[in-house]
Amino acid sequence: MKSIQFIVCFLSLICFNSQLSAQLGNGKSSDIKEILQRPLIVIIEEPDPKIIKKFNKKGLEADAKDYIEDIKQYNANMKEMVEKYWKGNNKKILYKTFEAVRKLKSEQNTKYALLYCLPFLPSTQTISYYPLESMNQVVHLKEVYENENLTRIITHMIIKKIEDLYKKPIYMVPLVDVLPTKSSIKVGIHEIDTYFNYGIRKIEDKEIKQQKEEVAKNAPRLKDMTLLIRKDFLEEGTTKEALKAVYPYSFKLHSFNEYEKLVLQDDEKYAYLVTQSVLVASRSAIVVHKIYATKDNTLLGIITPDVGRGKVILGNMFLGGTTSGSYVNEEIMKKFAEQISGEEEDKDKKQKK
């Protein structure tokens, strides 16, 4: 697919920008306004007969059924979350396959915006990431591609115009999970919305606040909220007791299913923690931690390490955890506690003096 080549070139030129939530954007204000007015096509997947054939050839009929079900579930997750959270022209949301979209593009169609997910995998030969053809290849990747490691993939949510199908996106967000779950898709859609708001406001509002200022203002809300943390986000060896010693506020460790259920309730008494592996150029990734309010997705905390000093992961040395990486530990939670108490802001002021 031609878009693969363009995205790779785009990623190789991108720099890490902490003021834009450490994500990858290239949209102009005029492009963003146009995208929000257009009908949206959400690209969905269909089971690949070749993958099913590979399963069946190996006697893995049960896995073939699971694969088909996972594709069905992914499509359902996208549909439910887009219809609930997309703030653009939500009266006209369509669902089409890549093949159908390519056909529209070949007809010189310029009517639609596109939203879809695309996984990037570290090369086993070089220290670089390359995109897979579609989400289809992620499902049961280990069984189909025996030498690949599912935990090393960084899946992105991408937004672009249909006429730019083979060009760089207006914006792309690294998702929390490799195979996007509902909560992961919720984060992706929200961060696209945040970027769009920023892209419009940065021209129209000279007083726009930077991200650190927003967090300093919002973080104290966490004193009265319960923070939801997925157990698989914890760094190996990190215990609940160790986190309590550095994070004096309310939090709960949950299994995936419990976490997913509570995050999607949009309850004002909860906040939720996410970890993202953000590509820095095409060959490495850096880990970013964020806390969002479940009710309105307000950013309540963010830990964005400097590229030169943070945890950088090179392509084939990526040692991620079960999703975007199990990197939550005492050090991270202590930093969040400092943001809530205002101690981090005090440290910044002293350093500036």
N, C-alpha and C positions, 0 to 999 in steps of 0.2 A: 504494500500500500504506500502510495507516494507520501501521504501525511507523515509516515514514520520517519522518513529521511528529513523532512522539514523540522519535525519536533526535535530530533537529535541535534540538528544544527542550532536550533533555538536554545536548547538546554546548555550547549557548550559555551554560549555567550552570556548566560544569565549570571548575575552576581547576587550574593546574599544581601538582602535588604531588610533589616530588622524593623524598619518603620512601616513596612507593608506586610506585617505579620509573617515574615519569612516565607512568603509564597511566591509563585512565579507568575507575574503579570506583565502584559504588554498592551493593555487597552487604552485608547484615547477616550476622552470624555464623550465625544460624539458617537464613538463605536458602542460604548456602554449604553447610552440612551437609546440607540437604535436596537440593540439586542433586547432590551427590556420591553420594547414595543412590538417585537416580532412574535409570531406563533413559535412555540418551542417544540423541536423534535427531540425526544429522548431516545437515544439509540439503545436498543435491546438486543439480546443474544438469542440464537437458536442453537440447539444441540448439533454438534458437528458429527456427521456420519462417520468420518474417518477416525475420530476419537472413540466413538462407540465401537467401531470395528476393532480397534486396538485392544479395548477392554475384553471384548468377546473372544478375540483370538487367544488371549492369555487365560481364558476361562474365568474372567472377572465379571460375570453377568450382573452380580449384585452391585458392583462398583459402577457399572454402566447405568443402572437404574438410579443410583445415588447422584451420578453426574447429571443426568437429565433433570432430576429433582432440584439440584443445586442451581442449575441455570434458570429453572422456573422460579425458584425462590428469589434469586438475584433480580430478575425482571420485576417480580411483585414488590420487592423492597424499593426499587427505584420508583415505581409507579406510585406507591403509597406516600413516600417521603416527598417526591416532587409535587404531588397534588396538595400536600399539606403545607409545605414550606416555600415553594417557589413564589417569588414576589413579582415576577415579570408578567407577561401577558398570559395569566393562568386560565383564561377562558378558552385558549386554543393550545392545548398540549396534545401532541401526537406521539405515537410510539412506532418506530420503524427500525428495521435491521440496517446494518452497514451497507448491504447490497442495495436496498431500496434508496438509501441516502445517496449512494454513489450514482444511481440512475438519475435522481433529481438533479444532482450536480452536473451530470453530463448534458442535461437539458437546459443548462444555463440558468437554473433557478436561483433567485436571490431573495427569496421570501422568508426563509426560516433562520432561527438560531438553533444551534446543536448543543446538546448536553450529553456527555457520555464518560465512561470510565476506561482508563487504559493503564495496564501494569508495565512497570519498568523493572528489568532483571539485571543484576550484576553479571557481567561477562565472566566466563570461566577462563578466558584466555588473557584478558587485559583488565586494567583497573578502570572500567567504564561501565555505564548502564546502557542497555538498549531496550526499546519498547517491544512488547509482544504484539501480535496482530490484533488481539482483542481480549476481553475478559474471559472468553471461552477457554483460552489456553491455561488459565489459572486453576480452574476447577480440577481437583485431583491431579495436579501437575506432577507430583512425585511418581504416581503410578504410570503416567504416560511418558514423562521425560525423567527417567530414573536417576540421571546425574545432576538434576537441578534441586535447589533448596527453596521450598516455598516461603520460608521465613525471610528470605533476602529480597523479596520483591517489594517495591514501593508503588502502590496503585495511586493514580491521580484522577481526579474529576476535572474534566475539560469543558470549557465553554468557548464557542466560536461561531462565526457566521457560516452558513452552508457554502457560500462561494469561497470560503477559506479552508475548505475541508483538507486540502493538501498543503496548507500553510500553517504558520505558527498560531497558537490559540490566543485569544484575548486574555485568557487567564486559565491557570491550572493549579489545583489544590492537592497537596499530598494527603491521602486519607489515612485514617487510623488503622483500618483493617485491610488485609490483602484482598479478600473477597468481600466487598463492601456490605456491611450489615446496615440495619436501619439507623442506628445511632451514628455510625460512620458517615452515612449519606447525609444525615441531618447536619453534621459538622461541615461537610463539604459544601452543601447548598448555602448554609449560613455564611461561610467564609467568602464565597463568591459574592453574596449580597453585601458583605462588609466591604470588600474590595470595590464593588460597583459604587457604593455610597461614597467611599473615599475618592474614587476616580472622578466623580461628579463634583464633590465638595471642594477638592483641593484647588479647583479653578474658581469656584464661586464663593468660597469662604476663606478669607485670608487668616482667620483666627482659628483654623482647624487645629485641634490638639494632637500631639503625637501619641503614639501608643502607650508609652510609659506614663504619661500624664493621665491617660484614661484609666490605666490599671491602678495608679496611686489613688485616684478618686473612687474607684469601684471596689477595690480589694477589701476594705473594711466590712462590706456586706457579708463576707464569709464568716464573720464572728457569730452571726445568727443563722447560719445555714449548715446543713450536713453535706459534707463533700463525699461524693461517690467515687470509689476507685476500683477498677477491675483488678482482681487478684493476679491475672497474668501480666499486668503492667509492672509488677514489683520485680526489682532486681533480685537475682537469686541470693537467698540468705537474709533478705530484709524481712523483719517481723513486724507485726502490729504493735507490739510493745516498743520497739525501736522508733517507730513513727510517732507514737504517743509522746515519747520523750522530747521530740523536737517540734511537734505540731500540736499545740494545746487546744485546738478547736475540734468541733465534732466532725468525725469522718467514719465511713464504713467501707470495709473491704467486701466486694461482692463477686460471685461467679459471673460469667458472661451473661447468662439469662437474667439474673437478678438485676444487674447493672443496666442491661438493655431495657428492661421493663420500666425501671424508675426514670431513666433518662427521657424516655418517650412520653412520660406522664405530664411533662412540662409543669411540674409542681414548683412553686416559688420557694419552698423550703429546702430545695436541693440544688447543689452545684455538682458538676462532674468534671473529672480530670481526663485529659487526653494526651497522648504522646504522638508526635509526628516525626517521621524521618524525612527531612527536607533536602532535596538535591541541591548541591552547591556545584555549579557547572555540571558536566555530564559524568564525572567520574567519582564523586564522593557525596556523602550525605551527612547531615548534622541533625542532632536530636533536639527538638523543641518541645517543651511541656507547657500546657495551657489549662486554665480552669474557666469553664463557662457556667453561667446560670442556666438551669434547665428550662425555666419559664420563658425568658426572653433572649437567651443566648448572649447576654452581656458578657464581655471579656472581664473576668475578675482577677486573673493572674496569668503571668507569662514569664517563662524563663528561656531566654534566647541567648545562648552562649556566643561569644565572639568566634568568628571563623578560625582565627589564629590560635585561640586558646580552648575552644570548646571540644566536645567529643566528636571528632570527624571520623567517618567510616569510609574507607576506600572500597571500591567495587567488590572484587572477589575476596575481600577480607571482612565483609559485612557479617557481623555476628549478632544479628537481631534476634529478638525473642519470638514469641508465638504470633505477634502481629507486627506492628511498626517498631517493636523493640521493648524489652523489659528493662526500663531504665529509671523507674521510680525508686528512690532510696531515701535515706535520712537526710542527705545533703540537699536533695531537691525539695523535700517537704519543709526543711528548715528555711530555705529561701522563700518559699510561699508564705510561711509564717511571718517572716520579716516584712514581706509586702503587705500583709494584712495589718500588722501592728504599726507600720510606717517606719520601721527601723531601716529598711533598705533605702527609702527615700532620704532619711537622715544621713546615711553613709554616702550617698551620691552627692549631697550638698557639701559634706565635709571634704570630699575628694575634689570638688570644683573649687573650693576655697584654697 
